[in-house]
Amino acid sequence: MLERVFMSWSARIAVFATTLVLAGCFGSSRKPPDPLPASTGAVKVSQLWRVSLDGDSGIGFAPVAIGDSVWAASSKGVLTRIDLDNGRARWRTLTGKTLTAGVGTDGLVSVVATVEGEILAYDVDGKFKWSAQIGAEIVTPPAVADGTVLLRTTDNRVLAFDSDNGNRRWSFQRQNPPLVLRQSGGVAMVPSLGFVGMPGGRLVALGLSSGSPRWDVPLAQPRGATELERMADVVGTPLVIGQELCAATYQGRVGCLNAANGEPVWIKEFSSAVGLDVDRQGIVVPDSGDIVHAFDRTGASAWQQKGLARRRLSAPLIAARSVALGDFEGNVLWLSRDDGTLSAVRSTDGKAIVAPPTAVGSILVVQTSGGTLHAFRVE
């Protein structure tokens, strides 16, 4: 098993709920956030470049950084590969379609999803490669790895395609609860297996060759008097660290399972709207009130950062000794990995950052809902 496994597009996508949940959590009656706490300045950050994608990019859009490049897409159909060091476009493709999700890439094949319910694949030079009709809305960037494109639809099907020619290999679907989150939760891939979070708080391990379930277990148990109260869907992307698979749910639990058989390692009552990140120390995850929690590998609480409450945080990215997140005002926030103190703040274009950051080495990239990429060098 790989030591740490990302989605093949190296980023975990922020998760949003149905219109009803959004109204309850983020509506105009919600108490505004407090001003940001003072930064210690312990992390030194400088902006490298800014690039416009000529279109907005909310749910389902996140940059992917691999090697010396970053890939990104916008809803207006722009797909581009950019030099990570200087922000210059290596290529820029106009797909001619309105996009609902993108981009997923392994650096060789890049895949985006259209409003018509199809996926479009492009080669390493940005040239059109193939398309496939899905017949359902896709708000999750496809995962691409080991010759496989794996994606999840909003009707909670999981489909696998050959990344070279677009041939469908298999489809998997479970029965949905009456009310589910309209989310862009992703899938994690390791050799021969894909891990998917499903409605009702379930995690499923699927064989990549056939789509057959290896195990299917509940991380959380829906409960409550109404369908809204019983929503406990897995949010964000399940992530593998060593032999463990970690995930979080909305109105449910957070924890880690044995990736081989789905047996619990540790589980705690918890609610998150965006998901988590994981490293050798444990996990970092914002709760539904935007209090950021760190748990160690046994599930014990390591620290909490309460000064960012109600800031509508993105999912986090753990990078070196920091935890990076975005907020609804377009701020990028760096927290100390050791104790959660606010170490640095940088503004972008003032538009909400709903996707987690991505990074290679000392360079971190965020994509705002306004459709701009911002790269920062972190010392």
N, C-alpha and C positions, 0 to 999 in steps of 0.2 A: 504494500500500500504506500502511496506517496506520502511524504512527511506532511505537506500541506497542499490541499487541492482547492483551487479556485474553480469557478465556472470557467469555461475555456475563454470567455471574453474578459476575464480578470476583474470583474466588478460585480458587486451585488446590488441589485436594483431596488429602489425604494418602493414600498407597497402602500397603496391607497385603498380605502374601503368603498362601499357603495355610497350613492349620494346621501342616503340616510345617515350613514356613519360619519361621512364628512361633515354633514350639517351639525351633527351632535358634537363632533370633536373640534372642528375648525370654523364653525359658523361665526357670524358677526357678534353673537352674544358671548362668545368665549372671552374670558379675561385676558387682556393683552399681556405679553411677556414683560418681565422686568428688564431693565437695561442690562447689557452684558456685564458680567463681573470684570474686575480689572485683570488684565493679562500680566503674567509674571515676566514676559519677554524672554523666557528661557529658551524658546525655539526661535531661531533667526530665519526669516522667510523673505525672499525677494521674488517679484513677479518676472517671469521670463518672456511671456508672450500672451496675446489674446487673439482669437480667431473667431469670426462670425460664420455660422452655418446657414445663414439666410433662411431661417425658419425656426419656429418654436420647437421645444422638445421637452415634454413633461414626462408623464408616466411611460415607462418602456424605453427610454433613451438614456444611455450612459456611455461615456468614452471607454475605450479598451486600449490599454497600453501594453505592448509586447516589444521587447528588445529596444530598438531605437525609434519606434513609431507609435503613434496613437491613431486609432480609427474612431470615427464618430459619424452620426447621421442626424438629420432633422426631419420633422414631420412633412416638410415641403419636398422631400425626395432627394435631398443632397446626401451623398455618401462620399467620405473623403478619408485619405490616409495622410497624416501630417508628420513631419520630422519632429521628434520629441524635443530636440535641443533648441530649435529656432522657430518652430511654428510654420515653416514653409510647407505648402501642399506638395506631396509627391505625386498624387493624382486626386482628381475631384470628378465624381461621376454624378450626373443628373439622371436619376432613375425614371423620371417622368411619372411617378406615382406619388400619391399621398401615403406616407408611412405611419404605421401605428406602433412600431417597435424596431429597434436596431441600435447598434449593430452587434451581431455575434460573429466572432472570427477566431481562427487559429493562426492567423498571419498569412495563410495561403488562400483560404476561401472565406469570403465575407458574406453574411446573410442578413437581410432585412425583411420586415413584414409589411404588407400593404393593407390599406383600408378595404380592399376587395377580398381579403381573406386568402392571400397567397404569400409565398415567400420567394424572394429573388436572390440569386447567388452570383457573386462576382469573383473573378480570379485575383491573383496577387498583384496584377497591374490595373485593377479596377475595371476590367472588361466583363461584360455580361457573360455568365456561364450557363445558368439554367433557371427555371422557375417551376414551382409546384403549387397547385391549388389545394388549399386546406379546407375551405368551406366553413370557416369559423373565424371569429375575431382573435387576433393575437396581440397581446400587449406585453409579452415577455420576449426580450431578445433571445433568439435561438442560441443554444450552446453548440460549439463546433470543436470537435477533437477526435483524433484517431480515425479519420475518415467517416465520421458520423455527424449529422446535424440532428440535434434533439431539441424539441420545442414543446411548449405547453400552450393550449388554447384557453379562452375564457370559459368554454364549456367543460374545461378540465380534462380534455384529452391530452395524452402525451404521445407524440409521434416521432418516429425516427426515419431519417432519409440518408441515402448515400451522398456524401459531400462532393463526390466527383461528378455524378450524373443526375442527382435529384430523385432517383428511384426510391419510392417509399418501401421501407423494410417492415414496419409494423406499427400498430396503434394500440394504445392502452387507455381504458377509461373505467372509472369507478362511479357508482351512483352518487349524485350530489345531494347534500342537505337542501331544504327549501330555500335558504338564504345563505349566500356565500359572498366573500369579499371579491370585488372586481379589482384584482391585483396583478402586479407584474412579477410575482415570485418566480425565481428561476429554478434551474436544475443544476446539480453538481454531477460531474463525470469523473470516474477513475477507470483504469483499464478494465473492461468487460462489464462495468456497472454504471447505472445512472441512479441518482437519488432525487426524489421529487417530493415536495410538500403538497399535500392535498387538503381539500375542504374537510371540516370536521376534526382538524388537528391530527391527521394521520401522515405518517412518513412511509414512503414506499421505495424499496430497492428493486430496480428492474434490470434484467440481463440485457445488455446492449445488442446482442446478436438476435434475440427472439422477442424481447419485450415481456418475457415471463417474470412474474413477481418472485423475487428471492425471499423477501419478507415484507410484511405490511402491518405496521403497528401504530397504536395511538400514542402520540406525544401528549395530547391533551384530551380531556373528555368534555364535550359540550354540556352545558348545564344552564338552567335558568327557566323562567316562566314563559318567555317569549322567544320567537325565532331569532330576534336581534340579540337577546341575551345569550342564546346558545351558539352564536357564531364563535368558533374557536379555530379559525383556519391558520395553517402554517404561513408565516409571512417571511419575506426576503428569500434568501437561498440557503438551503441546508449546506453546511460546510464540513469538510473532512479534515481532521488533524490527527495524524498518526493512525490509530485503529478506531478512532471515534468519529461519529457524525453528530454535529451540533445544530440545533435549530431553535426558533422561537415561534410562538403563536400569539394571535390576538385573543384576548380574554381567555387565556389558558395557562400555558406553562412555557418555561425555557429549560433546556437541558441538553445532555449529550447521551448518545446511545452507542452500543457496540456496532460498528459499521458492518461486521460480518453477519450478525444475526438479529440485530434490532433490540437486544436486551438493554435496559436502562443502565447507564453508568451513574448519572445523577439527574434529578428533575426537580424543579421548583415552580411554585405557583407564580405566574407572571403574565403581563400583557404588553406586547410590543406592536406597533403599527408598521415597522420598517425592517426589522431583522437585525442581525448581529455580524460581528467579525470575530475571528478566532486566531490565536497563536499558541506557542508553547506554554505561556503562562495561564491561559484560560480564554474567556470570552469577554467581549465588551458589547453592550446592547442598550439602546435607549428604551425606556418604558413608554407607555401610552401618554404619559404626562411630560415626556421629554426629560426626565431625570435619567442620566447616564449611569449605568451600573457596570462594574467589573466583577466577574466571578473567577475564582481560580479553578484548577483542573478537577477539584473535588466538589465544586459547586458552592464553596464558601465565599461570602461577600468579601471583596478586596477593597473596594471604595465605591463612593457614589458622588456624582457631580450634580448638585441640585440647582446650580445657578443658571441653567439653560432651560428651565421649565417653560413649556408652552411656546418654544421657538420653532416647532414643526421640523425637527431635525431629520436629516437623511440617515440612512444606514451608515455605520462607521467604517473606516478603513484603518487598520492597525499598520503603521509603517515605522519601523525602527523603534524608537522610544516614545512615539507619539500616537495619538488617536485622532484622526481627522474626520470632521463631519461638516455638512453644510446646513444652513438654516433658511427660513422663509424670506429673509431680507437679503439673501445672496451673500452672506458672510461665510467664509471658510474658517473653521475653528479648529485649533490644535490643542488637545489635552495631553497632559503628562501621562504616559502609560503606567507610571509607578503609583500616582496618587490622584489622578483626575483633575489636577489644577489646570486652569486655562493658561496655556503657554504662549499662544499667538492668535491674532485675528487679522484676516485680510478680506477686503470687500471685493466684489466682482461687479456685475452690472445692475445690482439691486433686484434682480429676479430670483425667485425661489430656487434653491438647489434641492431637487427631490431625488437625485441619484447619488449613490455613494461616490466618493473620489476614487481614482485609480492612480497607481504610482509604479515607476520603475526607478530603482535606486533613490537618488535624492530629489527626483522630479515628480511632482504631484500634479494631476490634472483634474479639474472639475468641469462639468457641463451644467449650465443654468437652464431653467425652463424658458428663458428668453432666446436660447439657441446660440450661446457663445461658449467657447472653450477658453479656460484660463489655466495657464501653467505656472507653477511656482517651484522655485528651488528651495529646499529645506536644508538648513545647516545643523 
